[in-house]
Amino acid sequence: MDPRKVGNLIKDLRKKNGLTQKDLADKYGVTYQAVSKWENGTNLPDISLIKEICNDYNLDVNDFLDGNHIVNKKKKNYKWLFIIPILLLLIFEIFVYCINSNKSFKFKTLTTTCDAFNVTGSVAYDKNNSSIYISNINYCGGDDVNKYDSLTCKLYENDKVIYECDTKNDIKLEDYLKEIKIKADHYEQSCKLYKGDTLKLSIEAKEGNKTTSYDIPLHLDDEC
């Protein structure tokens, strides 16, 4: 998730529909200053507003968060897809990644309380399970110009690894973080069972005989 790309997409949608920043602000019950911050990439809309914007302009949530203006055509074929049994498994996969088409899913913003890292992500969940998405991780703990022998990351629920990133060799921390795209799908834990900082992202950096570990606690914006 790149806030600048999302901001450019919001600006593009507004202009293509002949709206001023105030018009868009009134439409979604916010101030025009908030719209300005969206478009500048300073802030992002609430998850509930993102869903509303995607519904209004027929966009997919994941495409929106990636800053892509792709009209969601799946809605026109929604009933037809359910008729054909052979496509049921494919439909399930599509619904996981195109969450906007499945009205049973809800969203919670995922952030971190760690001062050294800035993490942007979300949890999409229903009554049975949840999917975790993390697409933007920035290191803000100072200048780290080291090129590490290897870097890897793991996502934990308590002490259980639920997602493991690819290991990259001969790479800087900043460059590695740009490549991390976490999609922990079909995860059996339901959102209502997350308590406190039970989710954690761990990054391990190896340089010669030295290993540096960063533990990044993740936090939901509020309880499910």
C-alpha positions, 0 to 999 in steps of 0.5 A: 500500500503506497499512500501517495498512489492512493492519494493520486487515485482519489484525486483522479476519481474526484477530477474525472467526476467533476468534484471539488475537494469540498464536494468530495468532503461533503459526500463522505462527511469529512472536511476538505482538509481531510480530502487534501491530506488523502490526495497528498498521501499524508493520511488515508481514508478510514477502512469504512470510507474506503469500502464506500468509495470503492462501492460508489466508483465500482472499484476493488478494495485491493486495487484501490489500496494499490492505487490502481484505477481498475473498474470491478467488472465481477459484479456484473457476473456475480450471480452467473459465477455462482451457478457453475459448480466447477468454478466454485473454488475459483470464486472462493479465491477471487473473493479472498482477494476481491473482498469488496465483492463479499459483503460478509467481510469486515475490515480493521486497520493494522498498525504498530506501536513500534517507534522504529517502524511504520506499518500499514495493513489490515485484517479482513474477517468474517465469523469463521476466519480472517486474512491479514494484509501488510503492504507497506513497511517503513523503517524510521529508526535512523539511517541504516545503510548496511547491505546485509548478507541476508534478510528475512521476516516472519508474521507470528500469532503469539509464538506460531508462525502464520506467514514467512517472507522470502529471504533476500541476500545482499540487500539493504533493509530499506530495499527489503522492506519495499519488497515485502507484501504479506497476504496471510489468507485462509487463516483460521483465527477469527478477528474476535479472538485477537487480543492486545498485541498478539500479532507480531512481525519479526525481521532478522538481519544477518551480517557476517557472524552478527544477527540483528532481530527486530520485533514489531508488535502489530495492533488492531485499531479497535476490537472486532 
